[in-house]
Amino acid sequence: MNEIQKFEQYLLINIPIPDSETDVSPYVKEILNGEYEVVLKNEFFSSIILNLIDENIEENISINNDNCKNWFYISVASFLYFIQSNWTGPFKKEDIDSLLRLRRRASTYLSFHDQFNENVSKSELLYFAKIILNNDQLHKHLPSSLWWLFRVNHIHQLILEEASENLFNKSENLIKQISISNLINNDSLRTLFNIEVAQFYFYYRRIQSSEIYLEDARAVAKLSFDLEGALGKRTKYQQQAKPQLYLNAKVDKDLFPHRVCEILPKVINLSDDLRLEKVEFLIERKNVELGCIEEAIIMTKFFQLKLSQPNDQLTDEEIIPYLNNVIDNTKNWSLRMSALFQRCILESNNKRTIERSLSQIEYLIDQLNISKTFISFRLDLFFASGMNPIWLFKKHLANMMLNLGMVKGALDHYLSLSLWEDVIICYTILEKKYKAAEIIQQELSKKPTVKLWCLLGDVTEKVEYYETAWKLSGEKSSRAQRHWGLYYYSKKNYKESVVHLKLSIELNNIQESVLERLGFAAMQIKDWKVAASAYRKYCVLEQSNFEVWNNLAKVYIKLGDKRRAWYSLQDAIKCNFNKWEVWGNLMVVSIDLGHFSEVIHCYHRIMDLKGVYVDIEILSILSKAIINNVKDFYENPSRKYLKNTLELFGRLTASISNNSDIWILYAELTVLKNNGMEYQKAIQYFQRAYGAAISNPRSFKSVEDVNKVLGICLRLAEISMSYLTNCSNTQKKVILVSVKLCLQSVIKKVEDLIWEDQSGITENFIKVKENLKIVLDLLIEIQNKED
């Protein structure tokens, strides 16, 4: 691939052209100055556009050495003008006349069988830019066109209401091509590219993929940042300083070149009667000056943490220092806008900050329409900022109004934004659900769409409307099948639900919520293969949901694939380390597979979480495996786990002293150590087992329970006899007396039992009597020796 030219670098980074550069096209200067309309309305370009034939425009674009740059300039100008019209502002009503005729074609081309967001303005600009940038000849002549196409695809995805598998795959292919090209041949470009790729993966919630590029960006920039604590005060009347989090950032190289925007969105003051505007630290902290690209890395880290952590107040406390660092220090317009918007989202959940959040979002919306800040400055690092389009600013304003109980005000905003799902919610709150159906029908009379037919089906609960939506899409809409399937899902008709949800996934594989419900519905009808497929695909998209990993393990068990179940449960544990039920499931699968070290680890962890926990079945299997020295999962003798298992029983008996089963297993394992001291311990454990057994009111209620007590006595006698050979007469006497008392007591209890049929215990009862006779004889023998 050709070397990237200087003017391509200027356009990618959006930096001013040095005065020393005299051979740069005036079109490049106009684009960098934000004069996109000037470029698009240029007579040369207008005539080219007008001469294009509507059908197969792609084939009419001729790229060669002479005019490839011109096509490139017009595509970039068209794309950036689209960004201005939907993201950065200031927004202009005037259209580009020569491109206006492409709007209908753009609507079809960009929609992917489902309508894109109704608030998108000047869609023909994006369409025209994408058609040009998709040209293979352009890629050969101008390598940066691949990067611009990647940006176009990402923006295209952001205007769609459904995640597109098609766009995802194409964009990943572009990432690979750019990564091995000469495009990112310097640190500044490489860092910027890594940030933009991370932002791309955030949309699809590919957290692990994003981390790779975020870490590379941080490493190239030689930027380090960590959360640290320092004493400070958060409230006005706080007497004692407490530890507060802040972000400590350091750079070990010169900052990347950047320019300063003088007119930035202002920060609205909190104006609270209790909270301070900022945390007041006891020791003044010195801020490290960062460049805009370095700040973009910190902002990207914020997004990564926000997506990967649980959505709760603790997470908010941990990620807000990243936002504050950007808000307080950045001189970049897009980063400031994006950071302030994200803070509005976080603060909208707190009663002390929601008023500031409401005022701030209203101010930001106004700023998008004000032309004080030059357009060119607004585009600096735009693609690395994670900034949202104007309609999401307005939607969040409506959401806050709804949270504050301003239902009618929120409804007006939702109606203006054509957010019909939210309109339905508002009318439901107002107990006017019929009104939502009326409005949707009015919109359908203007322009029937798949989305509207689906929503009408949701409101009226009539299946035929989903079928109409499906046919309207030419049987290609994943949305129609999703709504259809979820209707049956809500009615618990899982068999029908699986049919439609499965088809929806076949049409669009990137639907986490649908995959989760498909997996659950398939489990309900015992279609284990479909459930496993759905959960596997979900876990590829969203790797932090322990419940799905847990369900996937259950499905694998049903399919008889315990190994895969074990690995799934390992992933579930990573997602939620504090859910004892998942540890219990992992323990059960581990015992089946012979992962004995994992069984012991799981049991300890469950006790950490629950305090008291008894699972005799697991303990019995583990103990028998060690006693019989069976092979573990790795074909090693299981006797190697004896020490750790004894430690587990030691911990168990310290908190549970009245369970005879535990004492029996503990004693049997202790005997395996085969030395005098351990034999003595084993005798004590059997005595504890006997005491726990006879103290249980149920111990002599059934043949099984009586045989259990008799078995303990027999084993106690057997172990005691084995130990006597290495004891003094005094020790022998103490042990035999103790055993005698146990045997005599149990014999009397059994003789007092009144049963019609005692044949079930006769054999063991006779053996106990025989052992008692032996014990008595030994005591007489010892007594004679002493005399």
C-alpha positions, 0 to 999 in steps of 0.5 A: 500500500502507498505511503500516507500523504501529508494532507491525509494526515492533516485530515485524519487528525484535523490539525491546521496546515502549517504556513510552510505547506504551500502545495496543499489543495485549497479543498483541504484547507476548506475542510479543515476550516469547517467549510464543508458546504463550500466544498460541496457547493463548488461548481466543479463538484456540483457538476460531477454530482449532477452528472451521476446517474441515480441507478448504480451510482457506485458504478458511475464513480470513476476513480483514477490518478487524476481525480481520485483526490477530488472524489476523496475531498468530496466524500470527507466534506460530505461525511463531516457535514453530516456529522455537523448536522447530527452531532456537533452543530451548529445545525443548518436547515439548508440542503445541498441541492445537488445531493438532495435527490439522493435522500430517498435512495439513502433511506433505503441503502442505510436502513438495512431492512429496519428504519434508521433513527427518524431524527437523522438529518441530511442522510444523503450526505452519509450515503454519498460519502459511504458510496465513494469511500467504498471504492476499491480504486480509491483505497489503492490510491489513498490509504487513509480512505480505509480509515475514513470508511471505518469512521463512516461505518461506525457512524452508520451503526450509530444512526441505526436502531439495531446492532448490525452484524454486517457493519460489525464484520466489515468494520473488523475487516477494515481494522485488520487492514489498517493495522497492517498498513502504513497508515498508523506509522507514527505514534500520534496516528496509532494512538488515535486509531486505537482509541477509535477502535476501542470506541467502536467495540464499546457499541457492541459491548466487546469489552475484552476486544476494546481493552486490547486497543485501549492498552495499546493506546496507553502504552504508545502514549506512555500514559499511566493513571491510577485511582488513589485515595487522599483525605478530603471533604465532600460536604460543607459541614463535614468536620472530619476529612475522609478518604476520597478517590482521585485520578493520578495521571502521569506521562513519561514522554512529550505530549502529542501535538494538540490545539487549544479551543478557547470557547468551551462548554461551561460547567454548571455549578452544583448550588447545593446547600450541603454538597461542595462543588468539588472535593476539598482535599487536605493536601493540594494535589498538583494536576499533571498537564495532559494533551487532548489525545492523552485526555481522550485515552482517559475518557475511553477508559471511563467508557470501558469501566462504565460498560464492564462494571455493575451499574450501581453507586459504587461503580459511579464513585469509582469512575467519576474521577476519570470524568472529573479529570477530563472536565476540569482540564481539557481544552477540547470541545468534543471531549468536554461535551462528551464528559459533561453529558456522561456526568449528567447521566451519572448525576441524574440518579442522585436527588442532590445532583439531578437539578444540576444534571437537568440544567447542564443537559439543557445548556449543552443542547443550547450550545449545539445550536450556538455558533460561537465555537468554530466548527473545525474546533468541534471536530478535533478528536470527535471520533475519539470522544464518544460524543452522542448525537443531538437526539440522545441529548434530548432523549436524556433530558426527557428521561430526567423529566420523566424521573422527576414526575414531569410526565407530560413534559417528557411526553412532548419531547418523546413525541417530537423525537418519534420515540414511540416506545417511550411514548407508550410508557408515558401514556401507560403511566397516564392510564391512556394506553389507548392514546398511544395506539391512536398516535401510532395508527396516525403515524402509520397512515402517513408512512407505514414502517416495520417499527410502527407495526411492531409497536402497534402489535405491542400496544394492542397485543394483536399478533397479526400486526407483527405478521404485517410488519414481517411481510412489509420488510420482505421477510427480512426484519429481525425486529419484526421477529423479535417483537413477535417472539417476545409477545409469546415470551410474555405469555409464557408460550415458550414453544412459539417464542423460540420459533420467532426469536430463533429466526430473529437471531438468524437475521441479526446475530448481535442481539444480547437480550434476544439471545438471553430470552431465546436461551431461557425459552429453549430451556423451558421446552427442554430444547437443550441444543438451541439453548446452548447455542443461544447462550454461547452466542450471548457469552461472546457478546456479553461476557460479564453476565454470571447468570447466563454462564450459569445457565449455559453450564446447566444446559451442558449438563443436560447435554451430558457435556460436563467438561464444557459445563465446568469451563462455563461455571469458571467464567460465571465465577469470574463475573460474580465472585460472591454468588454462593449458588454458582460456587455450589454448581461448580463444586457439583460439576467438579466432583463429577469430573474429578477436579478435587482441588476445585471441590475443596476450593469451592467448599471453602468459598461457600463457607466464606459466603454463607458461614455454615454450609453442609453438603454430605453428598459432596463430602462423602464422594470426596472422602471416598475418592481419597480413601480409595485413592482413585484417579483425579481429572488429571490422572493423578492419585487423589490421596494427594488431596488428603492434607487439604481435605483434612483442613476443610473438615477441621474448619467444618467441625469447628463450626458444626459439632453435632453432625455425625456424618461429618465426624465419621468422614473426618475420622476415616480420613484421619486414619489414612495418615497411619500413625499413633497420634492420628489414630488417637484423633480418629478415635476421638472423632468417632466418639464425637460421631457417636455422641452426635448420633445418639443425641439426635432424637431420630437416631433410633426411629428406623432400621437405617438410623439404628444401623448407622449408630451400630456402624459407628460403634463397630468402627470405633471398636475396630480403630481402637483395637488397632491402636492398642498395640502401640499403647501402654497399659494405662492408655489401653485402659482409658481407651477400652473403658471409653469404648465399653461405655459407648457399646454398653449404652447403644446395646441397652438402647437397642434392647429397649426398642419395641419393633415387630421386625428387628431382623434388619439390625440383628447382624450389626447388633450381634457384632456390637455384642461380640466387640463388647465381649472382646473389650471386657475381656481385654479390660479383665486381662489388663486388670489381672496384669496390674494386680 
